[in-house]
Amino acid sequence: MILITGGAGFIGSNLVKKLIDDKKEVVVLDTFYPPEIKRRNIRSFLSNPRFTLIEGDIQDKSVIDSIFKSFSIKKVVHLAARAGVRPSIKDPFIYEKVNIEGTLNLLEVCKKYRIEKFIFASSSSVYGNIQTIPFCEDTDRLFPISPYGVTKLAGEFLCKNYSYLYKIPTVCIRIFTAYGPSQRPEMAIHKFTRLIYEGKPVPVFGKGNFKRDYTYIDDLVEGMVSAIDQKLDFEIINLGSSNPVDLLTVIRIIESNLHKKAKVQYLPPQPGDPPITYADIDKARKILGYHPEVSIEEGIRRFIDWYLENYTG
């Protein structure tokens, strides 16, 4: 049985679907914030006998312990976190509590119950403003430039420590800008699609030339499932597309699919935003057999099809 924290979120719910389709039994722990979106994400699983839902918080050690007492948890995929670079600058303390203390709570229980595998969802934000392009897992010059990135790097160190001390097989997955159907509304592709569709100004910080390595959700999930299945001791692995795209190009692709012109509003650059994210995925290819297949053009087309079906009359 696999425990997925944050399993009602965007990445989590897509992973749950894949695992259930693969005949795996899944327990999801989630706080359901925001509730409307997350409940919609897991609605189709509720009647499935392979799916169990627990509403609770990783900050509550008693809740985590009760799950392990009640279910035969063999593997854990830890997705629950406070996400977002800019919000972490405004309120770093909640990020520290959820992303660091919450991870530590979970690792302590995993140690107690001797689990077989721990998957930690890290982030490309741990790289920050490093100069070596593309970003490689073995670099020793990490320079996260947001509290969010710092908390994710701290989580990696905790995972490595517990893996070493208690022989917990662990994979830290550095996720590069996941997108696709069910993406959170505040994320760039979803937000820009909504604003362009509604004819509202699209805020672009800087000159729109910042590049991001966008990873389509189906490709990401395939990589994560492989990480769950592989026999590994401790690894840090990038999952991205290895194809950075600048923001103005993303807007042009959205415009083309919606047949509407964006009203771009240029604003000053924001603190915490690196100029580029770019995944070296050689390690993922070698260890996980990872081969991302969905281009940014195709991925945005699929997202917009989903958006028009679910958010427009």
Phi and psi restraints in degrees (value plus and minus 20) as a CYANA .aco file:
   2 ILE   PHI    -134.5   -94.5
   2 ILE   PSI     107.6   147.6
   3 LEU   PHI    -112.9   -72.9
   3 LEU   PSI     108.7   148.7
   4 ILE   PHI    -139.8   -99.8
   4 ILE   PSI      89.8   129.8
   5 THR   PHI    -100.4   -60.4
   5 THR   PSI     122.2   162.2
   6 GLY   PHI      49.2    89.2
   6 GLY   PSI       5.6    45.6
   7 GLY   PHI     -93.2   -53.2
   7 GLY   PSI     -26.6    13.4
   8 ALA   PHI    -115.9   -75.9
   8 ALA   PSI     -20.8    19.2
   9 GLY   PHI     -99.1   -59.1
   9 GLY   PSI    -193.6  -153.6
  10 PHE   PHI     -80.3   -40.3
  10 PHE   PSI     -79.4   -39.4
  11 ILE   PHI     -87.8   -47.8
  11 ILE   PSI     -64.0   -24.0
  12 GLY   PHI     -79.4   -39.4
  12 GLY   PSI     -65.8   -25.8
  13 SER   PHI     -87.8   -47.8
  13 SER   PSI     -54.1   -14.1
  14 ASN   PHI     -88.7   -48.7
  14 ASN   PSI     -57.4   -17.4
  15 LEU   PHI     -86.7   -46.7
  15 LEU   PSI     -62.2   -22.2
  16 VAL   PHI     -77.3   -37.3
  16 VAL   PSI     -66.8   -26.8
  17 LYS   PHI     -77.6   -37.6
  17 LYS   PSI     -65.5   -25.5
  18 LYS   PHI     -82.8   -42.8
  18 LYS   PSI     -64.3   -24.3
  19 LEU   PHI     -86.5   -46.5
  19 LEU   PSI     -61.7   -21.7
  20 ILE   PHI     -84.4   -44.4
  20 ILE   PSI     -61.8   -21.8
  21 ASP   PHI     -81.1   -41.1
  21 ASP   PSI     -49.6    -9.6
  22 ASP   PHI    -107.2   -67.2
  22 ASP   PSI      -7.1    32.9
  23 LYS   PHI      50.7    90.7
  23 LYS   PSI       4.7    44.7
  24 LYS   PHI    -111.3   -71.3
  24 LYS   PSI     130.3   170.3
  25 GLU   PHI    -113.6   -73.6
  25 GLU   PSI     114.0   154.0
  26 VAL   PHI    -149.7  -109.7
  26 VAL   PSI     115.0   155.0
  27 VAL   PHI    -133.2   -93.2
  27 VAL   PSI     107.5   147.5
  28 VAL   PHI    -128.8   -88.8
  28 VAL   PSI     110.2   150.2
  29 LEU   PHI    -132.8   -92.8
  29 LEU   PSI     103.4   143.4
  30 ASP   PHI    -173.1  -133.1
  30 ASP   PSI     129.8   169.8
  31 THR   PHI    -108.3   -68.3
  31 THR   PSI     -31.6     8.4
  32 PHE   PHI      37.7    77.7
  32 PHE   PSI      34.3    74.3
  33 TYR   PHI    -149.4  -109.4
  33 TYR   PSI     100.6   140.6
  34 PRO   PHI     -96.6   -56.6
  34 PRO   PSI     120.3   160.3
  35 PRO   PHI     -86.8   -46.8
  35 PRO   PSI     -62.6   -22.6
  36 GLU   PHI     -81.8   -41.8
  36 GLU   PSI     -66.7   -26.7
  37 ILE   PHI     -86.2   -46.2
  37 ILE   PSI     -66.6   -26.6
  38 LYS   PHI     -88.8   -48.8
  38 LYS   PSI     -56.8   -16.8
  39 ARG   PHI     -87.6   -47.6
  39 ARG   PSI     -53.5   -13.5
  40 ARG   PHI     -86.1   -46.1
  40 ARG   PSI     -58.0   -18.0
  41 ASN   PHI     -80.1   -40.1
  41 ASN   PSI     -55.4   -15.4
  42 ILE   PHI    -128.0   -88.0
  42 ILE   PSI     -13.9    26.1
  43 ARG   PHI     -75.5   -35.5
  43 ARG   PSI     -61.6   -21.6
  44 SER   PHI     -92.7   -52.7
  44 SER   PSI     -32.6     7.4
  45 PHE   PHI    -111.6   -71.6
  45 PHE   PSI     -37.1     2.9
  46 LEU   PHI     -79.0   -39.0
  46 LEU   PSI     -52.1   -12.1
  47 SER   PHI    -113.7   -73.7
  47 SER   PSI     -17.8    22.2
  48 ASN   PHI    -101.8   -61.8
  48 ASN   PSI     106.6   146.6
  49 PRO   PHI     -84.9   -44.9
  49 PRO   PSI     -36.5     3.5
  50 ARG   PHI    -106.1   -66.1
  50 ARG   PSI     -21.8    18.2
  51 PHE   PHI    -135.2   -95.2
  51 PHE   PSI     110.1   150.1
  52 THR   PHI    -147.5  -107.5
  52 THR   PSI     114.6   154.6
  53 LEU   PHI    -133.3   -93.3
  53 LEU   PSI     109.9   149.9
  54 ILE   PHI    -142.8  -102.8
  54 ILE   PSI     103.5   143.5
  55 GLU   PHI    -112.2   -72.2
  55 GLU   PSI      97.3   137.3
  56 GLY   PHI    -197.3  -157.3
  56 GLY   PSI     159.3   199.3
  57 ASP   PHI    -141.8  -101.8
  57 ASP   PSI     117.9   157.9
  58 ILE   PHI     -87.6   -47.6
  58 ILE   PSI     -31.2     8.8
  59 GLN   PHI     -98.6   -58.6
  59 GLN   PSI     -30.4     9.6
  60 ASP   PHI    -121.6   -81.6
  60 ASP   PSI      81.1   121.1
  61 LYS   PHI     -82.7   -42.7
  61 LYS   PSI     -52.5   -12.5
  62 SER   PHI     -87.1   -47.1
  62 SER   PSI     -55.6   -15.6
  63 VAL   PHI     -85.0   -45.0
  63 VAL   PSI     -66.5   -26.5
  64 ILE   PHI     -80.7   -40.7
  64 ILE   PSI     -65.5   -25.5
  65 ASP   PHI     -82.7   -42.7
  65 ASP   PSI     -59.0   -19.0
  66 SER   PHI     -85.1   -45.1
  66 SER   PSI     -52.6   -12.6
  67 ILE   PHI     -84.0   -44.0
  67 ILE   PSI     -65.3   -25.3
  68 PHE   PHI     -89.8   -49.8
  68 PHE   PSI     -48.6    -8.6
  69 LYS   PHI     -91.1   -51.1
  69 LYS   PSI     -54.2   -14.2
  70 SER   PHI    -108.7   -68.7
  70 SER   PSI     -45.6    -5.6
  71 PHE   PHI    -149.1  -109.1
  71 PHE   PSI     132.7   172.7
  72 SER   PHI    -106.9   -66.9
  72 SER   PSI      57.3    97.3
  73 ILE   PHI     -98.4   -58.4
  73 ILE   PSI     101.4   141.4
  74 LYS   PHI    -124.2   -84.2
  74 LYS   PSI     -52.8   -12.8
  75 LYS   PHI    -154.8  -114.8
  75 LYS   PSI     130.7   170.7
  76 VAL   PHI    -149.2  -109.2
  76 VAL   PSI     111.9   151.9
  77 VAL   PHI    -133.5   -93.5
  77 VAL   PSI      91.3   131.3
  78 HIS   PHI    -118.1   -78.1
  78 HIS   PSI      76.2   116.2
  79 LEU   PHI    -124.1   -84.1
  79 LEU   PSI     -39.9     0.1
  80 ALA   PHI     -81.0   -41.0
  80 ALA   PSI     109.3   149.3
  81 ALA   PHI    -191.4  -151.4
  81 ALA   PSI     140.6   180.6
  82 ARG   PHI    -103.1   -63.1
  82 ARG   PSI     101.2   141.2
  83 ALA   PHI    -127.6   -87.6
  83 ALA   PSI     138.8   178.8
  84 GLY   PHI      90.9   130.9
  84 GLY   PSI     110.7   150.7
  85 VAL   PHI     -94.2   -54.2
  85 VAL   PSI     -75.6   -35.6
  86 ARG   PHI     -85.3   -45.3
  86 ARG   PSI     -63.0   -23.0
  87 PRO   PHI     -81.1   -41.1
  87 PRO   PSI     -49.6    -9.6
  88 SER   PHI     -88.5   -48.5
  88 SER   PSI     -46.3    -6.3
  89 ILE   PHI     -92.3   -52.3
  89 ILE   PSI     -54.5   -14.5
  90 LYS   PHI     -95.3   -55.3
  90 LYS   PSI     -56.1   -16.1
  91 ASP   PHI    -160.2  -120.2
  91 ASP   PSI      55.1    95.1
  92 PRO   PHI     -87.8   -47.8
  92 PRO   PSI     -43.2    -3.2
  93 PHE   PHI     -88.2   -48.2
  93 PHE   PSI     -59.7   -19.7
  94 ILE   PHI     -87.5   -47.5
  94 ILE   PSI     -51.3   -11.3
  95 TYR   PHI     -87.3   -47.3
  95 TYR   PSI     -60.1   -20.1
  96 GLU   PHI     -83.5   -43.5
  96 GLU   PSI     -62.4   -22.4
  97 LYS   PHI     -87.8   -47.8
  97 LYS   PSI     -66.6   -26.6
  98 VAL   PHI     -96.7   -56.7
  98 VAL   PSI     -70.2   -30.2
  99 ASN   PHI     -99.0   -59.0
  99 ASN   PSI     -50.7   -10.7
 100 ILE   PHI    -119.5   -79.5
 100 ILE   PSI     -77.7   -37.7
 101 GLU   PHI     -84.3   -44.3
 101 GLU   PSI     -59.5   -19.5
 102 GLY   PHI     -82.1   -42.1
 102 GLY   PSI     -62.2   -22.2
 103 THR   PHI     -83.7   -43.7
 103 THR   PSI     -61.3   -21.3
 104 LEU   PHI     -83.9   -43.9
 104 LEU   PSI     -61.7   -21.7
 105 ASN   PHI     -75.8   -35.8
 105 ASN   PSI     -65.7   -25.7
 106 LEU   PHI     -86.9   -46.9
 106 LEU   PSI     -63.1   -23.1
 107 LEU   PHI     -82.7   -42.7
 107 LEU   PSI     -57.3   -17.3
 108 GLU   PHI     -81.5   -41.5
 108 GLU   PSI     -61.9   -21.9
 109 VAL   PHI     -91.6   -51.6
 109 VAL   PSI     -57.5   -17.5
 110 CYS   PHI     -81.7   -41.7
 110 CYS   PSI     -58.4   -18.4
 111 LYS   PHI     -81.4   -41.4
 111 LYS   PSI     -66.0   -26.0
 112 LYS   PHI     -80.9   -40.9
 112 LYS   PSI     -60.4   -20.4
 113 TYR   PHI    -120.2   -80.2
 113 TYR   PSI     -14.0    26.0
 114 ARG   PHI      32.2    72.2
 114 ARG   PSI      40.6    80.6
 115 ILE   PHI     -90.9   -50.9
 115 ILE   PSI     144.1   184.1
 116 GLU   PHI    -110.1   -70.1
 116 GLU   PSI     -43.7    -3.7
 117 LYS   PHI    -179.7  -139.7
 117 LYS   PSI     118.6   158.6
 118 PHE   PHI    -145.9  -105.9
 118 PHE   PSI     103.2   143.2
 119 ILE   PHI    -130.4   -90.4
 119 ILE   PSI     101.7   141.7
 120 PHE   PHI    -129.7   -89.7
 120 PHE   PSI     104.3   144.3
 121 ALA   PHI    -102.2   -62.2
 121 ALA   PSI      81.4   121.4
 122 SER   PHI    -114.9   -74.9
 122 SER   PSI    -180.0  -140.0
 123 SER   PHI    -171.0  -131.0
 123 SER   PSI     132.7   172.7
 124 SER   PHI     -82.7   -42.7
 124 SER   PSI     -35.9     4.1
 125 SER   PHI     -83.6   -43.6
 125 SER   PSI     -36.5     3.5
 126 VAL   PHI     -87.6   -47.6
 126 VAL   PSI     -43.6    -3.6
 127 TYR   PHI     -96.8   -56.8
 127 TYR   PSI     -58.6   -18.6
 128 GLY   PHI      39.9    79.9
 128 GLY   PSI    -145.8  -105.8
 129 ASN   PHI    -121.2   -81.2
 129 ASN   PSI      20.9    60.9
 130 ILE   PHI     -90.2   -50.2
 130 ILE   PSI     135.0   175.0
 131 GLN   PHI    -113.2   -73.2
 131 GLN   PSI     -36.7     3.3
 132 THR   PHI    -102.3   -62.3
 132 THR   PSI      97.7   137.7
 133 ILE   PHI    -139.2   -99.2
 133 ILE   PSI     115.6   155.6
 134 PRO   PHI     -92.2   -52.2
 134 PRO   PSI     150.1   190.1
 135 PHE   PHI     -95.6   -55.6
 135 PHE   PSI     101.9   141.9
 136 CYS   PHI    -131.4   -91.4
 136 CYS   PSI     122.6   162.6
 137 GLU   PHI     -81.5   -41.5
 137 GLU   PSI     -48.1    -8.1
 138 ASP   PHI    -109.6   -69.6
 138 ASP   PSI     -13.7    26.3
 139 THR   PHI     -85.7   -45.7
 139 THR   PSI     122.4   162.4
 140 ASP   PHI    -127.3   -87.3
 140 ASP   PSI      -2.1    37.9
 141 ARG   PHI    -136.6   -96.6
 141 ARG   PSI      19.9    59.9
 142 LEU   PHI     -84.0   -44.0
 142 LEU   PSI     119.3   159.3
 143 PHE   PHI    -165.4  -125.4
 143 PHE   PSI      50.3    90.3
 144 PRO   PHI     -80.9   -40.9
 144 PRO   PSI     118.4   158.4
 145 ILE   PHI    -136.2   -96.2
 145 ILE   PSI       0.3    40.3
 146 SER   PHI    -162.8  -122.8
 146 SER   PSI     132.8   172.8
 147 PRO   PHI     -76.6   -36.6
 147 PRO   PSI     -55.4   -15.4
 148 TYR   PHI     -77.5   -37.5
 148 TYR   PSI     -69.3   -29.3
 149 GLY   PHI     -80.9   -40.9
 149 GLY   PSI     -58.9   -18.9
 150 VAL   PHI     -83.5   -43.5
 150 VAL   PSI     -62.7   -22.7
 151 THR   PHI     -86.5   -46.5
 151 THR   PSI     -54.2   -14.2
 152 LYS   PHI     -90.3   -50.3
 152 LYS   PSI     -57.2   -17.2
 153 LEU   PHI     -87.1   -47.1
 153 LEU   PSI     -59.6   -19.6
 154 ALA   PHI     -81.4   -41.4
 154 ALA   PSI     -58.9   -18.9
 155 GLY   PHI     -81.8   -41.8
 155 GLY   PSI     -59.6   -19.6
 156 GLU   PHI     -80.8   -40.8
 156 GLU   PSI     -63.9   -23.9
 157 PHE   PHI     -84.4   -44.4
 157 PHE   PSI     -58.9   -18.9
 158 LEU   PHI     -82.5   -42.5
 158 LEU   PSI     -63.7   -23.7
 159 CYS   PHI     -80.8   -40.8
 159 CYS   PSI     -63.6   -23.6
 160 LYS   PHI     -84.5   -44.5
 160 LYS   PSI     -59.3   -19.3
 161 ASN   PHI     -84.8   -44.8
 161 ASN   PSI     -65.8   -25.8
 162 TYR   PHI     -89.9   -49.9
 162 TYR   PSI     -53.9   -13.9
 163 SER   PHI     -83.0   -43.0
 163 SER   PSI     -61.7   -21.7
 164 TYR   PHI     -89.4   -49.4
 164 TYR   PSI     -68.3   -28.3
 165 LEU   PHI     -92.0   -52.0
 165 LEU   PSI     -57.8   -17.8
 166 TYR   PHI    -139.9   -99.9
 166 TYR   PSI      -9.0    31.0
 167 LYS   PHI      36.4    76.4
 167 LYS   PSI      23.6    63.6
 168 ILE   PHI    -112.8   -72.8
 168 ILE   PSI      92.6   132.6
 169 PRO   PHI     -79.5   -39.5
 169 PRO   PSI     104.6   144.6
 170 THR   PHI    -158.2  -118.2
 170 THR   PSI     119.5   159.5
 171 VAL   PHI    -147.0  -107.0
 171 VAL   PSI     103.2   143.2
 172 CYS   PHI    -117.4   -77.4
 172 CYS   PSI      97.4   137.4
 173 ILE   PHI    -121.7   -81.7
 173 ILE   PSI      97.7   137.7
 174 ARG   PHI    -108.0   -68.0
 174 ARG   PSI      85.6   125.6
 175 ILE   PHI    -107.8   -67.8
 175 ILE   PSI     112.6   152.6
 176 PHE   PHI    -127.1   -87.1
 176 PHE   PSI      85.1   125.1
 177 THR   PHI      15.5    55.5
 177 THR   PSI      55.9    95.9
 178 ALA   PHI     -91.4   -51.4
 178 ALA   PSI     122.2   162.2
 179 TYR   PHI    -170.4  -130.4
 179 TYR   PSI     146.5   186.5
 180 GLY   PHI     122.6   162.6
 180 GLY   PSI    -197.1  -157.1
 181 PRO   PHI     -73.0   -33.0
 181 PRO   PSI     120.1   160.1
 182 SER   PHI      58.7    98.7
 182 SER   PSI     -14.2    25.8
 183 GLN   PHI     -78.1   -38.1
 183 GLN   PSI     126.9   166.9
 184 ARG   PHI     -79.9   -39.9
 184 ARG   PSI     123.2   163.2
 185 PRO   PHI     -82.6   -42.6
 185 PRO   PSI     -44.3    -4.3
 186 GLU   PHI    -105.0   -65.0
 186 GLU   PSI     -28.8    11.2
 187 MET   PHI     -94.3   -54.3
 187 MET   PSI     134.3   174.3
 188 ALA   PHI     -76.3   -36.3
 188 ALA   PSI     -72.3   -32.3
 189 ILE   PHI     -84.6   -44.6
 189 ILE   PSI     -61.6   -21.6
 190 HIS   PHI     -85.6   -45.6
 190 HIS   PSI     -66.8   -26.8
 191 LYS   PHI     -82.1   -42.1
 191 LYS   PSI     -66.5   -26.5
 192 PHE   PHI     -85.9   -45.9
 192 PHE   PSI     -58.3   -18.3
 193 THR   PHI     -80.2   -40.2
 193 THR   PSI     -66.4   -26.4
 194 ARG   PHI     -82.1   -42.1
 194 ARG   PSI     -65.6   -25.6
 195 LEU   PHI     -87.6   -47.6
 195 LEU   PSI     -62.0   -22.0
 196 ILE   PHI     -85.3   -45.3
 196 ILE   PSI     -63.0   -23.0
 197 TYR   PHI     -80.5   -40.5
 197 TYR   PSI     -59.5   -19.5
 198 GLU   PHI    -106.5   -66.5
 198 GLU   PSI     -21.1    18.9
 199 GLY   PHI      52.0    92.0
 199 GLY   PSI       6.8    46.8
 200 LYS   PHI    -121.0   -81.0
 200 LYS   PSI     139.8   179.8
 201 PRO   PHI     -80.5   -40.5
 201 PRO   PSI     119.8   159.8
 202 VAL   PHI    -124.7   -84.7
 202 VAL   PSI      91.8   131.8
 203 PRO   PHI     -93.5   -53.5
 203 PRO   PSI     106.4   146.4
 204 VAL   PHI    -143.9  -103.9
 204 VAL   PSI      96.2   136.2
 205 PHE   PHI    -105.4   -65.4
 205 PHE   PSI     112.8   152.8
 206 GLY   PHI      56.6    96.6
 206 GLY   PSI    -166.7  -126.7
 207 LYS   PHI    -119.3   -79.3
 207 LYS   PSI     -13.4    26.6
 208 GLY   PHI      59.4    99.4
 208 GLY   PSI      -8.7    31.3
 209 ASN   PHI    -119.2   -79.2
 209 ASN   PSI     -17.2    22.8
 210 PHE   PHI     -84.7   -44.7
 210 PHE   PSI     118.7   158.7
 211 LYS   PHI    -131.6   -91.6
 211 LYS   PSI     122.0   162.0
 212 ARG   PHI    -148.1  -108.1
 212 ARG   PSI     125.8   165.8
 213 ASP   PHI    -112.0   -72.0
 213 ASP   PSI      73.0   113.0
 214 TYR   PHI    -101.3   -61.3
 214 TYR   PSI     112.3   152.3
 215 THR   PHI    -137.7   -97.7
 215 THR   PSI      96.9   136.9
 216 TYR   PHI     -88.5   -48.5
 216 TYR   PSI     122.1   162.1
 217 ILE   PHI     -79.3   -39.3
 217 ILE   PSI     -58.0   -18.0
 218 ASP   PHI     -85.1   -45.1
 218 ASP   PSI     -59.1   -19.1
 219 ASP   PHI     -85.1   -45.1
 219 ASP   PSI     -63.5   -23.5
 220 LEU   PHI     -80.9   -40.9
 220 LEU   PSI     -66.1   -26.1
 221 VAL   PHI     -82.1   -42.1
 221 VAL   PSI     -60.5   -20.5
 222 GLU   PHI     -79.4   -39.4
 222 GLU   PSI     -62.3   -22.3
 223 GLY   PHI     -84.6   -44.6
 223 GLY   PSI     -59.3   -19.3
 224 MET   PHI     -88.1   -48.1
 224 MET   PSI     -60.4   -20.4
 225 VAL   PHI     -82.6   -42.6
 225 VAL   PSI     -60.6   -20.6
 226 SER   PHI     -82.6   -42.6
 226 SER   PSI     -59.4   -19.4
 227 ALA   PHI     -84.5   -44.5
 227 ALA   PSI     -55.8   -15.8
 228 ILE   PHI     -84.6   -44.6
 228 ILE   PSI     -59.3   -19.3
 229 ASP   PHI    -104.0   -64.0
 229 ASP   PSI     -48.6    -8.6
 230 GLN   PHI     -91.0   -51.0
 230 GLN   PSI     127.6   167.6
 231 LYS   PHI    -109.2   -69.2
 231 LYS   PSI      85.0   125.0
 232 LEU   PHI    -155.3  -115.3
 232 LEU   PSI     130.1   170.1
 233 ASP   PHI    -106.1   -66.1
 233 ASP   PSI     -88.4   -48.4
 234 PHE   PHI    -166.5  -126.5
 234 PHE   PSI     107.4   147.4
 235 GLU   PHI    -164.2  -124.2
 235 GLU   PSI     128.8   168.8
 236 ILE   PHI    -133.9   -93.9
 236 ILE   PSI     105.7   145.7
 237 ILE   PHI    -155.5  -115.5
 237 ILE   PSI     109.1   149.1
 238 ASN   PHI     -95.6   -55.6
 238 ASN   PSI     117.9   157.9
 239 LEU   PHI    -145.8  -105.8
 239 LEU   PSI      86.3   126.3
 240 GLY   PHI    -167.5  -127.5
 240 GLY   PSI    -189.9  -149.9
 241 SER   PHI    -117.6   -77.6
 241 SER   PSI     -37.8     2.2
 242 SER   PHI      41.3    81.3
 242 SER   PSI      16.5    56.5
 243 ASN   PHI    -166.9  -126.9
 243 ASN   PSI      58.1    98.1
 244 PRO   PHI     -82.5   -42.5
 244 PRO   PSI     121.5   161.5
 245 VAL   PHI    -150.3  -110.3
 245 VAL   PSI     115.0   155.0
 246 ASP   PHI     -98.6   -58.6
 246 ASP   PSI     139.8   179.8
 247 LEU   PHI     -82.5   -42.5
 247 LEU   PSI     -59.7   -19.7
 248 LEU   PHI     -85.7   -45.7
 248 LEU   PSI     -52.5   -12.5
 249 THR   PHI     -86.1   -46.1
 249 THR   PSI     -62.6   -22.6
 250 VAL   PHI     -78.2   -38.2
 250 VAL   PSI     -64.7   -24.7
 251 ILE   PHI     -82.0   -42.0
 251 ILE   PSI     -60.8   -20.8
 252 ARG   PHI     -84.0   -44.0
 252 ARG   PSI     -57.9   -17.9
 253 ILE   PHI     -86.0   -46.0
 253 ILE   PSI     -61.6   -21.6
 254 ILE   PHI     -83.8   -43.8
 254 ILE   PSI     -65.2   -25.2
 255 GLU   PHI     -75.1   -35.1
 255 GLU   PSI     -64.7   -24.7
 256 SER   PHI     -82.6   -42.6
 256 SER   PSI     -59.2   -19.2
 257 ASN   PHI     -96.2   -56.2
 257 ASN   PSI     -52.7   -12.7
 258 LEU   PHI    -108.1   -68.1
 258 LEU   PSI     -34.5     5.5
 259 HIS   PHI      38.7    78.7
 259 HIS   PSI      19.8    59.8
 260 LYS   PHI    -158.5  -118.5
 260 LYS   PSI     129.1   169.1
 261 LYS   PHI    -112.4   -72.4
 261 LYS   PSI     115.4   155.4
 262 ALA   PHI     -98.0   -58.0
 262 ALA   PSI     122.3   162.3
 263 LYS   PHI    -117.0   -77.0
 263 LYS   PSI      65.7   105.7
 264 VAL   PHI     -94.0   -54.0
 264 VAL   PSI     110.4   150.4
 265 GLN   PHI    -136.5   -96.5
 265 GLN   PSI      87.7   127.7
 266 TYR   PHI     -99.9   -59.9
 266 TYR   PSI     112.1   152.1
 267 LEU   PHI    -149.0  -109.0
 267 LEU   PSI     143.1   183.1
 268 PRO   PHI     -81.2   -41.2
 268 PRO   PSI     131.6   171.6
 269 PRO   PHI     -77.3   -37.3
 269 PRO   PSI     129.9   169.9
 270 GLN   PHI    -120.8   -80.8
 270 GLN   PSI     120.9   160.9
 271 PRO   PHI     -84.8   -44.8
 271 PRO   PSI     124.9   164.9
 272 GLY   PHI      73.3   113.3
 272 GLY   PSI     -28.9    11.1
 273 ASP   PHI    -114.8   -74.8
 273 ASP   PSI      93.6   133.6
 274 PRO   PHI     -92.4   -52.4
 274 PRO   PSI     134.3   174.3
 275 PRO   PHI     -88.4   -48.4
 275 PRO   PSI     -43.4    -3.4
 276 ILE   PHI    -175.5  -135.5
 276 ILE   PSI     126.8   166.8
 277 THR   PHI    -143.9  -103.9
 277 THR   PSI     117.4   157.4
 278 TYR   PHI    -175.4  -135.4
 278 TYR   PSI      88.3   128.3
 279 ALA   PHI    -105.6   -65.6
 279 ALA   PSI     107.3   147.3
 280 ASP   PHI    -101.1   -61.1
 280 ASP   PSI      95.7   135.7
 281 ILE   PHI    -130.0   -90.0
 281 ILE   PSI      -1.0    39.0
 282 ASP   PHI     -79.8   -39.8
 282 ASP   PSI     -61.0   -21.0
 283 LYS   PHI     -86.0   -46.0
 283 LYS   PSI     -61.5   -21.5
 284 ALA   PHI     -83.4   -43.4
 284 ALA   PSI     -60.0   -20.0
 285 ARG   PHI     -81.6   -41.6
 285 ARG   PSI     -64.8   -24.8
 286 LYS   PHI     -90.7   -50.7
 286 LYS   PSI     -66.0   -26.0
 287 ILE   PHI    -106.4   -66.4
 287 ILE   PSI     -60.4   -20.4
 288 LEU   PHI    -124.7   -84.7
 288 LEU   PSI     -26.6    13.4
 289 GLY   PHI      45.0    85.0
 289 GLY   PSI      12.9    52.9
 290 TYR   PHI    -101.4   -61.4
 290 TYR   PSI     106.0   146.0
 291 HIS   PHI    -161.2  -121.2
 291 HIS   PSI      71.0   111.0
 292 PRO   PHI     -80.9   -40.9
 292 PRO   PSI     115.1   155.1
 293 GLU   PHI    -135.2   -95.2
 293 GLU   PSI     -41.5    -1.5
 294 VAL   PHI    -114.2   -74.2
 294 VAL   PSI      98.1   138.1
 295 SER   PHI     -91.2   -51.2
 295 SER   PSI     142.7   182.7
 296 ILE   PHI     -82.4   -42.4
 296 ILE   PSI     -56.1   -16.1
 297 GLU   PHI     -84.7   -44.7
 297 GLU   PSI     -66.4   -26.4
 298 GLU   PHI     -89.3   -49.3
 298 GLU   PSI     -59.8   -19.8
 299 GLY   PHI     -83.3   -43.3
 299 GLY   PSI     -63.6   -23.6
 300 ILE   PHI     -87.1   -47.1
 300 ILE   PSI     -58.0   -18.0
 301 ARG   PHI     -79.5   -39.5
 301 ARG   PSI     -64.8   -24.8
 302 ARG   PHI     -84.1   -44.1
 302 ARG   PSI     -60.7   -20.7
 303 PHE   PHI     -82.5   -42.5
 303 PHE   PSI     -64.8   -24.8
 304 ILE   PHI     -87.4   -47.4
 304 ILE   PSI     -56.1   -16.1
 305 ASP   PHI     -77.7   -37.7
 305 ASP   PSI     -64.4   -24.4
 306 TRP   PHI     -85.3   -45.3
 306 TRP   PSI     -63.0   -23.0
 307 TYR   PHI     -82.2   -42.2
 307 TYR   PSI     -66.3   -26.3
 308 LEU   PHI     -84.4   -44.4
 308 LEU   PSI     -52.4   -12.4
 309 GLU   PHI     -94.6   -54.6
 309 GLU   PSI     -53.4   -13.4
 310 ASN   PHI    -123.9   -83.9
 310 ASN   PSI     -40.6    -0.6
 311 TYR   PHI    -140.2  -100.2
 311 TYR   PSI     -18.3    21.7
 312 THR   PHI    -146.5  -106.5
 312 THR   PSI     133.5   173.5
